[in-house]
Amino acid sequence: MLNCHEASFLISQEHERRLSLSERMKLRLHLGICRACRNFARDAPLLGRAARALADDDGRQDGKKA
């Protein structure tokens, strides 16, 4: 069984690569019992978009133009 740290890592990795069948099964089992990780999984895409937008905005403030 995954702990929350491992589950949050897999949730993040899920947006970068295809998880293995074993990883997906372990993650789904954990998400079935952990509300905090379900909330993180729900919010992860928004967090990723916000981080990219912040990085893009930071680049423009350094004198770069988009």
Secondary structure, DSSP 8 states (H G I E B T S, - for coil): ---HHHHHHHHHHTTTS---HHHHHHHHHHHHH-HHHHHHHHHHHHHHHHHHHHHHHHHHHTT---
